[in-house]
Amino acid sequence: MINELSIVFPLFNEEKRLRETFLGIAKLKKKVRKKKIEIIFVDDGSTDNSDLLINKFISKESSKNFLVKFHKLRKNMGKGYALKFGVKKCNFNWILTTDIDLSVPLSQIFEWEKKNYFKSNKVIFGSRNHEKSKVKKNYFRYILGKFFNFFVISILNISLLDTQCGFKFYLNSVAKKTFANLTNYGFTHDLELVLILRKKKIKIIEVPVKWVHKKGSKLNILFEPIKMFLNILILRFKYF
């Protein structure tokens, strides 16, 4: 059973999507009155009003057993760095890293808990490609994802169904040791996490999620795939 949970939200210029995030967190708060929850927002150098909105939310929702914390980085370092920073600040036994748009609802944790996924597993990845997942996808991004997975399998020999889903769950000690070694801070940071865990011989299990595509992604579909391919090659030279 999960009695203590830290949740890390990396963000960059998300003032337009934070309201929905706050609603999702408020719903979680109502369901976890007997659990200790720590919400950690890590602002990756935003230039909009994200910080003002989060601080207002903290004053309203943060409490003794439901802590809401905020850290703002001086400049934009990348999602991987924001996650690394947030994980370092986590205090509870289990850590969930997830996306600010809540494309996977926070209630997914309770469904995983009912199925005892946490009982003997230290690292759990939500997988949109799991046969039992319920996914509402953007088909253009779905096709790009297929090409991405082809390169991941061919170049890095990673056979996971989905490395890029942001909904990932770790035992605290494992997360901190893993993220401490992370050097890739872009959208391919997930791949390096997999390679680090493999090097440490820590098993990853993939489990089903409910996932809905949300608008407002920071992924540039024209230029980012090129950068991701180059980063895959860099990881190949580093870990093989």
Sequence and secondary structure as in RCSB ss.txt:
>XXXX:A:sequence
MINELSIVFPLFNEEKRLRETFLGIAKLKKKVRKKKIEIIFVDDGSTDNSDLLINKFISKESSKNFLVKFHKLRK
NMGKGYALKFGVKKCNFNWILTTDIDLSVPLSQIFEWEKKNYFKSNKVIFGSRNHEKSKVKKNYFRYILGKFFNF
FVISILNISLLDTQCGFKFYLNSVAKKTFANLTNYGFTHDLELVLILRKKKIKIIEVPVKWVHKKGSKLNILFEP
IKMFLNILILRFKYF
>XXXX:A:secstr
   EEEEEEEESS TTTHHHHHHHHHHHHHH TTSEEEEEEEE S  SSHHHHHHHHHHHH  SSEEEEEEE SS
   HHHHHHHHHHH  SSEEEE  TT SS TTHHHHHHHTTTTSS SEEEEETTSTT EEE  HHHHHHHHHHHH
HHHHHH    S S  S EEEEHHHHHHHHTT    STTHHHHHHHHHHHTT   EEEE EEE  S     TTTHH
HHHHHHHHHHHHHH 
